């Protein structure tokens, strides 16, 4: 969708401007000089007629500049990005097993994503500079300077309508948005390759499981501590049913009779 918006707003553009030349001799004036231009912005091929204010003679002029290279490069990148995105979507949905086979699909996808990210950055930057030059070349005040009649103070030359560049500005914005989108997608495609999985040789979960199993199945050093049952030499301490301690010493039958 972002690629469609990018090449549609640039490749489908057509605009124009209107100028007015009011000569000292009113019969020689031309108040509606329309100049139309469109993609791919070969402005040097855009011709128009203007009065010279010297009788009925008119002159044929043309705009200045050829900005087709940056515009066509930008649109070409957008079209190919759209086609690749469409093909990749079909592969993701219907050919997932073939895509993951031998890790070849994710690797190709990763390389193509990096290349498109770079192309979007270069193409958007080049078209942003080209659009700035197009705005200067189609500025009505700059075009009026090309007319010989406007160099005479007795004649009045005025801009009537300037070209609307809103859609071209939108194309530049979508160009850089596509760069951000594709550059951010590099990480997600990288995770599909084998390079990401091979980098994690010892996951933290495995180490935790090993330590917990050792603590549960191992031997505690406390089990080999001093026996609590031997309190004094020759006496054996026992705890009764209700928590009262009973001791059997070496006093013999006398002490036993006294206890009775």
Secondary structure, DSSP 4 states (H G I P E B T S, - for coil): -HHHHHHHHHHT-EEEEEEEEE-SSGGG-EEEEEEEEETT--GGG-EEEEE-SSTT-EEEEE-----HHHHHHHHHHHHHHHHHHHHHHHHHHH-HHHHHGGGHHHHHHHHHHHHHHHHHHHHHHHHHHHHHHHHHHT-HHHHHTT-SGGGSTTSEEEEEEPPP-HHHHHHHHHHHHHHHHHHHHHHHHHHHSHHHHHT-SS-HHHHHHHHHHHHHHS--GGGGS--TT--BTTBEEEE-TTS-EEEE-S--HHHHHHH-
